[in-house]
Amino acid sequence: MKKIIVAITGATGAPLALKLIEQLNFFDVEIHLVVSTWGETNLLQECGVNYQQLCDKVDAVYPIDDMGARISSGSFITDGMIIVPCSMKTLAAIRNGYTDNLISRTADVMLKENRPLVLVPRETPLSTIHLDNLLYLSTLGVVILPPMPAFYNNPLTIDDILSHLAARILDQIGLHHPSAKRWQGLNE
């Protein structure tokens, strides 16, 4: 069974994190979750979901300051990590190897162990510092997937947009959700 780590930081975008976890639950995967303090706040603010309600949807939960958690070690085998949304603070910490909490430490483990790391950065506009950090991590093999909506699939609701984005994120770790509306070409 695949083990996927999902981290939620304090950037706006909590509804996308919830949709991702919902889609992950479709698969036979073990979901490991870590949420920052501001991530918890945004879950409540943006979704009306409290931390415990989210914890009930996953297999394992770790406090943000638990540097002794099993996901903080490369000897704990996982199949990748998704940070959604990824704040610019977290992005900068990962880029610089500043592992002051469990999210940045676990991302550091993904890098050193050559495991998939997908960042879903949420900020606009992006400064030159943000762009430089994103580019640097991309050169290390990190997948940078800004949550930019597609319109070729004619979304009618915010949930349609979130579902498509979550499916695209899951594509990056080799999980292909059947609800994804895939491009079929103009004449097909």
Short mmCIF file of the C-alpha atoms (twelve columns), coordinates in Angstrom:
data_MODEL
# 
_entry.id   MODEL 
# 
loop_
_atom_site.group_PDB 
_atom_site.id 
_atom_site.type_symbol 
_atom_site.label_atom_id 
_atom_site.label_alt_id 
_atom_site.label_comp_id 
_atom_site.label_asym_id 
_atom_site.label_seq_id 
_atom_site.Cartn_x 
_atom_site.Cartn_y 
_atom_site.Cartn_z 
_atom_site.pdbx_PDB_model_num 
ATOM 1   C CA . MET A 1   0.000   0.000  0.000   1 
ATOM 2   C CA . LYS A 2   1.292   3.444  -0.938  1 
ATOM 3   C CA . LYS A 3   2.022   5.921  1.827   1 
ATOM 4   C CA . ILE A 4   1.452   9.565  0.908   1 
ATOM 5   C CA . ILE A 5   2.219   12.528 3.156   1 
ATOM 6   C CA . VAL A 6   -0.063  15.552 2.874   1 
ATOM 7   C CA . ALA A 7   0.969   18.812 4.502   1 
ATOM 8   C CA . ILE A 8   -1.237  21.868 4.812   1 
ATOM 9   C CA . THR A 9   0.344   25.252 5.498   1 
ATOM 10  C CA . GLY A 10  -1.221  28.596 6.315   1 
ATOM 11  C CA . ALA A 11  -1.538  29.922 2.776   1 
ATOM 12  C CA . THR A 12  -5.045  30.278 1.403   1 
ATOM 13  C CA . GLY A 13  -6.255  27.148 -0.380  1 
ATOM 14  C CA . ALA A 14  -7.653  24.853 2.307   1 
ATOM 15  C CA . PRO A 15  -10.580 23.756 0.073   1 
ATOM 16  C CA . LEU A 16  -8.072  22.277 -2.372  1 
ATOM 17  C CA . ALA A 17  -6.370  20.358 0.447   1 
ATOM 18  C CA . LEU A 18  -9.724  18.888 1.481   1 
ATOM 19  C CA . LYS A 19  -10.549 17.889 -2.086  1 
ATOM 20  C CA . LEU A 20  -7.121  16.266 -2.456  1 
ATOM 21  C CA . ILE A 21  -7.651  14.194 0.687   1 
ATOM 22  C CA . GLU A 22  -11.128 13.249 -0.531  1 
ATOM 23  C CA . GLN A 23  -9.672  12.016 -3.825  1 
ATOM 24  C CA . LEU A 24  -6.777  10.234 -2.084  1 
ATOM 25  C CA . ASN A 25  -9.338  8.293  -0.053  1 
ATOM 26  C CA . PHE A 26  -10.596 6.786  -3.323  1 
ATOM 27  C CA . PHE A 27  -7.309  4.887  -3.617  1 
ATOM 28  C CA . ASP A 28  -5.816  2.173  -1.441  1 
ATOM 29  C CA . VAL A 29  -3.286  4.537  0.148   1 
ATOM 30  C CA . GLU A 30  -2.216  5.372  3.665   1 
ATOM 31  C CA . ILE A 31  -2.541  9.132  4.215   1 
ATOM 32  C CA . HIS A 32  -0.134  10.787 6.666   1 
ATOM 33  C CA . LEU A 33  -1.091  14.349 7.605   1 
ATOM 34  C CA . VAL A 34  0.684   17.311 9.154   1 
ATOM 35  C CA . VAL A 35  -0.950  20.739 9.392   1 
ATOM 36  C CA . SER A 36  0.617   24.028 10.462  1 
ATOM 37  C CA . THR A 37  -1.065  26.229 13.059  1 
ATOM 38  C CA . TRP A 38  -2.212  28.694 10.388  1 
ATOM 39  C CA . GLY A 39  -3.263  25.758 8.211   1 
ATOM 40  C CA . GLU A 40  -5.683  24.764 10.978  1 
ATOM 41  C CA . THR A 41  -6.976  28.335 11.130  1 
ATOM 42  C CA . ASN A 42  -7.547  28.443 7.366   1 
ATOM 43  C CA . LEU A 43  -9.387  25.104 7.381   1 
ATOM 44  C CA . LEU A 44  -11.920 26.613 9.737   1 
ATOM 45  C CA . GLN A 45  -12.016 30.016 8.022   1 
ATOM 46  C CA . GLU A 46  -12.221 28.803 4.413   1 
ATOM 47  C CA . CYS A 47  -14.060 25.487 4.799   1 
ATOM 48  C CA . GLY A 48  -15.846 25.489 8.137   1 
ATOM 49  C CA . VAL A 49  -13.915 22.305 8.955   1 
ATOM 50  C CA . ASN A 50  -12.076 21.955 12.241  1 
ATOM 51  C CA . TYR A 51  -8.789  20.126 12.655  1 
ATOM 52  C CA . GLN A 52  -10.344 17.023 14.246  1 
ATOM 53  C CA . GLN A 53  -12.833 16.645 11.375  1 
ATOM 54  C CA . LEU A 54  -9.901  16.616 8.961   1 
ATOM 55  C CA . CYS A 55  -7.928  14.157 11.096  1 
ATOM 56  C CA . ASP A 56  -10.842 11.723 10.880  1 
ATOM 57  C CA . LYS A 57  -10.307 11.504 7.089   1 
ATOM 58  C CA . VAL A 58  -6.691  10.267 7.224   1 
ATOM 59  C CA . ASP A 59  -4.710  7.338  8.602   1 
ATOM 60  C CA . ALA A 60  -2.028  9.111  10.654  1 
ATOM 61  C CA . VAL A 61  -1.676  12.632 12.036  1 
ATOM 62  C CA . TYR A 62  1.423   14.365 13.375  1 
ATOM 63  C CA . PRO A 63  1.719   17.638 15.315  1 
ATOM 64  C CA . ILE A 64  3.666   20.344 13.482  1 
ATOM 65  C CA . ASP A 65  6.333   20.425 16.211  1 
ATOM 66  C CA . ASP A 66  6.824   16.633 16.496  1 
ATOM 67  C CA . MET A 67  10.332  16.418 15.105  1 
ATOM 68  C CA . GLY A 68  10.518  12.809 16.321  1 
ATOM 69  C CA . ALA A 69  7.593   11.672 14.157  1 
ATOM 70  C CA . ARG A 70  8.263   8.718  11.883  1 
ATOM 71  C CA . ILE A 71  7.786   10.840 8.759   1 
ATOM 72  C CA . SER A 72  10.785  12.931 9.851   1 
ATOM 73  C CA . SER A 73  13.136  10.054 8.998   1 
ATOM 74  C CA . GLY A 74  14.236  8.706  5.647   1 
ATOM 75  C CA . SER A 75  14.110  5.208  7.101   1 
ATOM 76  C CA . PHE A 76  10.293  5.480  7.107   1 
ATOM 77  C CA . ILE A 77  9.484   4.596  3.509   1 
ATOM 78  C CA . THR A 78  6.847   6.738  1.817   1 
ATOM 79  C CA . ASP A 79  5.808   7.241  -1.774  1 
ATOM 80  C CA . GLY A 80  5.878   11.022 -1.748  1 
ATOM 81  C CA . MET A 81  4.718   14.247 -0.167  1 
ATOM 82  C CA . ILE A 82  2.277   16.905 -1.290  1 
ATOM 83  C CA . ILE A 83  2.232   20.338 0.334   1 
ATOM 84  C CA . VAL A 84  -1.106  21.957 -0.467  1 
ATOM 85  C CA . PRO A 85  -1.302  24.850 -0.105  1 
ATOM 86  C CA . CYS A 86  2.370   25.691 0.206   1 
ATOM 87  C CA . SER A 87  3.073   29.068 1.785   1 
ATOM 88  C CA . MET A 88  6.025   31.154 0.687   1 
ATOM 89  C CA . LYS A 89  7.454   30.762 4.197   1 
ATOM 90  C CA . THR A 90  7.440   26.973 3.811   1 
ATOM 91  C CA . LEU A 91  8.821   27.258 0.286   1 
ATOM 92  C CA . ALA A 92  11.736  29.377 1.536   1 
ATOM 93  C CA . ALA A 93  12.411  26.993 4.425   1 
ATOM 94  C CA . ILE A 94  12.529  23.993 2.079   1 
ATOM 95  C CA . ARG A 95  14.765  25.773 -0.401  1 
ATOM 96  C CA . ASN A 96  17.235  26.656 2.346   1 
ATOM 97  C CA . GLY A 97  17.110  23.408 4.306   1 
ATOM 98  C CA . TYR A 98  15.677  25.243 7.310   1 
ATOM 99  C CA . THR A 99  13.888  22.363 9.016   1 
ATOM 100 C CA . ASP A 100 12.311  24.140 11.977  1 
ATOM 101 C CA . ASN A 101 9.022   22.206 11.880  1 
ATOM 102 C CA . LEU A 102 7.750   18.830 10.742  1 
ATOM 103 C CA . ILE A 103 6.575   20.057 7.332   1 
ATOM 104 C CA . SER A 104 9.929   21.497 6.279   1 
ATOM 105 C CA . ARG A 105 11.805  18.577 7.871   1 
ATOM 106 C CA . THR A 106 9.701   16.000 6.010   1 
ATOM 107 C CA . ALA A 107 10.123  17.893 2.738   1 
ATOM 108 C CA . ASP A 108 13.876  17.850 3.395   1 
ATOM 109 C CA . VAL A 109 13.652  14.064 3.826   1 
ATOM 110 C CA . MET A 110 11.865  13.772 0.465   1 
ATOM 111 C CA . LEU A 111 14.701  15.697 -1.178  1 
ATOM 112 C CA . LYS A 112 17.533  13.737 0.417   1 
ATOM 113 C CA . GLU A 113 15.835  10.398 -0.281  1 
ATOM 114 C CA . ASN A 114 14.914  11.340 -3.892  1 
ATOM 115 C CA . ARG A 115 11.226  10.808 -3.281  1 
ATOM 116 C CA . PRO A 116 8.455   12.752 -5.024  1 
ATOM 117 C CA . LEU A 117 7.755   16.171 -3.555  1 
ATOM 118 C CA . VAL A 118 4.884   18.214 -4.974  1 
ATOM 119 C CA . LEU A 119 4.448   21.835 -3.934  1 
ATOM 120 C CA . VAL A 120 1.202   23.666 -4.612  1 
ATOM 121 C CA . PRO A 121 2.281   27.275 -3.997  1 
ATOM 122 C CA . ARG A 122 -0.402  29.818 -3.173  1 
ATOM 123 C CA . GLU A 123 0.613   33.413 -3.564  1 
ATOM 124 C CA . THR A 124 -0.101  36.133 -6.058  1 
ATOM 125 C CA . PRO A 125 1.602   38.060 -7.426  1 
ATOM 126 C CA . LEU A 126 4.914   36.267 -7.072  1 
ATOM 127 C CA . SER A 127 7.983   38.262 -6.132  1 
ATOM 128 C CA . THR A 128 11.412  37.666 -7.629  1 
ATOM 129 C CA . ILE A 129 12.374  35.913 -4.380  1 
ATOM 130 C CA . HIS A 130 9.395   33.539 -4.702  1 
ATOM 131 C CA . LEU A 131 10.219  32.828 -8.339  1 
ATOM 132 C CA . ASP A 132 13.865  32.199 -7.523  1 
ATOM 133 C CA . ASN A 133 12.912  29.758 -4.742  1 
ATOM 134 C CA . LEU A 134 10.466  27.950 -7.037  1 
ATOM 135 C CA . LEU A 135 13.012  27.713 -9.852  1 
ATOM 136 C CA . TYR A 136 15.727  26.426 -7.539  1 
ATOM 137 C CA . LEU A 137 13.503  23.676 -6.127  1 
ATOM 138 C CA . SER A 138 12.366  22.758 -9.634  1 
ATOM 139 C CA . THR A 139 15.990  22.177 -10.640 1 
ATOM 140 C CA . LEU A 140 16.186  19.672 -7.760  1 
ATOM 141 C CA . GLY A 141 13.266  17.714 -9.202  1 
ATOM 142 C CA . VAL A 142 10.499  19.143 -7.035  1 
ATOM 143 C CA . VAL A 143 7.178   19.372 -8.876  1 
ATOM 144 C CA . ILE A 144 5.854   22.926 -8.743  1 
ATOM 145 C CA . LEU A 145 2.119   22.869 -9.402  1 
ATOM 146 C CA . PRO A 146 0.446   26.251 -8.901  1 
ATOM 147 C CA . PRO A 147 -3.316  25.790 -8.544  1 
ATOM 148 C CA . MET A 148 -4.224  27.376 -11.862 1 
ATOM 149 C CA . PRO A 149 -7.671  26.354 -13.051 1 
ATOM 150 C CA . ALA A 150 -8.264  24.811 -16.458 1 
ATOM 151 C CA . PHE A 151 -11.243 25.925 -18.502 1 
ATOM 152 C CA . TYR A 152 -11.149 23.453 -21.420 1 
ATOM 153 C CA . ASN A 153 -13.213 21.088 -19.257 1 
ATOM 154 C CA . ASN A 154 -15.939 23.733 -18.852 1 
ATOM 155 C CA . PRO A 155 -16.162 23.804 -15.056 1 
ATOM 156 C CA . LEU A 156 -19.531 24.926 -13.733 1 
ATOM 157 C CA . THR A 157 -18.731 25.110 -10.031 1 
ATOM 158 C CA . ILE A 158 -15.832 25.767 -7.700  1 
ATOM 159 C CA . ASP A 159 -15.991 22.065 -6.822  1 
ATOM 160 C CA . ASP A 160 -15.405 21.221 -10.523 1 
ATOM 161 C CA . ILE A 161 -12.271 23.382 -10.465 1 
ATOM 162 C CA . LEU A 162 -11.050 21.871 -7.180  1 
ATOM 163 C CA . SER A 163 -11.690 18.324 -8.432  1 
ATOM 164 C CA . HIS A 164 -9.694  18.927 -11.588 1 
ATOM 165 C CA . LEU A 165 -6.796  20.513 -9.702  1 
ATOM 166 C CA . ALA A 166 -6.720  17.697 -7.123  1 
ATOM 167 C CA . ALA A 167 -6.662  15.103 -9.909  1 
ATOM 168 C CA . ARG A 168 -3.762  16.914 -11.605 1 
ATOM 169 C CA . ILE A 169 -1.858  16.944 -8.312  1 
ATOM 170 C CA . LEU A 170 -2.445  13.217 -7.861  1 
ATOM 171 C CA . ASP A 171 -1.220  12.596 -11.423 1 
ATOM 172 C CA . GLN A 172 2.194   13.813 -10.246 1 
ATOM 173 C CA . ILE A 173 2.510   10.941 -7.779  1 
ATOM 174 C CA . GLY A 174 1.159   8.308  -10.148 1 
ATOM 175 C CA . LEU A 175 -2.427  8.173  -8.918  1 
ATOM 176 C CA . HIS A 176 -4.965  8.816  -11.671 1 
ATOM 177 C CA . HIS A 177 -8.425  9.630  -10.364 1 
ATOM 178 C CA . PRO A 178 -11.215 8.377  -12.674 1 
ATOM 179 C CA . SER A 179 -13.291 11.539 -12.260 1 
ATOM 180 C CA . ALA A 180 -10.641 13.683 -13.973 1 
ATOM 181 C CA . LYS A 181 -11.857 15.290 -17.159 1 
ATOM 182 C CA . ARG A 182 -8.950  14.737 -19.545 1 
ATOM 183 C CA . TRP A 183 -8.259  16.761 -22.678 1 
ATOM 184 C CA . GLN A 184 -9.645  14.819 -25.641 1 
ATOM 185 C CA . GLY A 185 -8.565  17.141 -28.434 1 
ATOM 186 C CA . LEU A 186 -10.644 19.609 -30.399 1 
ATOM 187 C CA . ASN A 187 -11.977 17.253 -33.046 1 
ATOM 188 C CA . GLU A 188 -12.559 14.118 -31.025 1 
# 
